[in-house]
């Protein structure tokens, strides 16, 4: 049956602006994008993640025998900023700049066979500029300025010591182009930072008992000690600490057997990224949970919406996610320890996929006041607690006394940790928009507590977060910590629209944000996620953007 277009309908369509959200009766392209993402994460083996300057430089410094060595050098040279540094803004530049400078200086001092002279000269020039940037950063920063990235308290002292040793070697060499650095050069640690934590890690790794699994992610700081761990643990699946640098450190500087699982893992990662490597891979368990939950939050998985039926994920997705759950939960990827963040997000995702689960897996992470990401962590995570709260509040398990208590305690802790300006910040992401979106969604999912005072406190926390978002929208309609980005704009739209009825001011802000999202959604994302340096989990960010776009189009299209 063919439907005829009427003059009135034609006029209505032509009067709508190209960047206006579709009405609730129109089918948006988000369904296709969501289906593509679900297929990608179902059948992917490693996960979509951007290369790391820090990690790539560690391979340049310690594993010139691996394929792609010259491509990794070129990656470092091309990625250097005009000011001589590498990496993100502010203190986020320190770790990648230390790592890249030390690796390139080492390449100049001990060039691998057949390295072209012109490339060696470029390395010398980049190393000189990197040393200038390194000294500037070290002299300007305090320990309190450093971002709360994994192992930063041991990585910085380790790299500074390595760089000091390189400079001592430079003074004894006849390398051209770095004469200014042959004199005595002071490279201090940031004020307030010591090598105490590094010494404690080295002592733990040298001891008779196996090192904690989470310590293996930054095993490269152990230097020669790392290779001595070969007899203590079995890494049959290849990745050591889900880190190429840690895996190389475990293999040792000149591994006798280059055909084992660890080397195959390294070659797979190198091939996938054409030389450079990420700092944490595989991330498939983390990726699947975050993608499913972002799409479900927008109504793209589940009961569907007025714009059409929900997207049906591949059958294998739920089975593979359920199979990853162990007695202690699930890790972000092979080589990492199980954690409350990935476990709770996986439980929520399985619920969205129609699979029943037991939230008792989270009891091991209950500290009494909040949930730890894993036992012994340095700093607590609001986003981990937000994901735990969502899993407890929306899962299908019966409301036991522990579960009711955990929901109340976690929600209270989240309200207690809110910044006075209305946002939350977190150790897994550089942007407060991500942390705030996680917490606001969790508090809304938790529903009424049945106590007027508690309900009022939660509502006040959410209201302050919404006010903070409205007050920080940029002129182009975007949101972002350093600049407007599609990812952070997606989180801001979730805060404004998910699980609530927006007022006129909120709808107007969301409409401006939606226009920015449409214009920027295909731009290269800005690395904002925390590992040893900043990275982008591509499918996770894409799911947040697609989900926010769909959510906005549904809410605004129905008003």
Secondary structure, DSSP 4 states (H G I P E B T S, - for coil): -PPPPPHHHHHHHHHS-TTSPPPTTSPPTHHHHHHHHHHHHHH-SS------HHHHHHHHHH-TTSTTHHHHHHHHHHH--TTS--SSSGGGHHHHHHHHHHHHHHHHHTPPTT--HHHHHHHHHHHHHHHHHHHHHHHH-BGGGS---TTHHHHHHHHHHHHHHHHHHHHTS--TT-GGGSS----PPPBT--SHHHHHHHHHHHSSSPPPGGGGGGGGGGTHHHHGGGGT---TTS-STT-HHHHHHHH-TT-S--SSHHHHHHHHHHHHHTT---SS---HHHHHHHHHHHHHHTTSSSS-BTTBPPP---HHHHHHHHHH-BTTBB-SSTTS--BHHHHHHHHHHHHHTT----GGGGGGGB-SSSB-SSTT-SS--HHHHHHHHHHHHHSSS---HHHHHHHHHHHHHHHHT--TTS---BTTBS-HHHHHHHHHHHHHHH---S-HHHHHHHHHHHHHHHHHHHHT--TTS-B-SSS-BHHHHHHHHHHHHTTS---HHHHHHHHHHHHHHHHHTTSPPPP-EESSSEE--HHHHHHHHHHHHHHHHHHHHT-
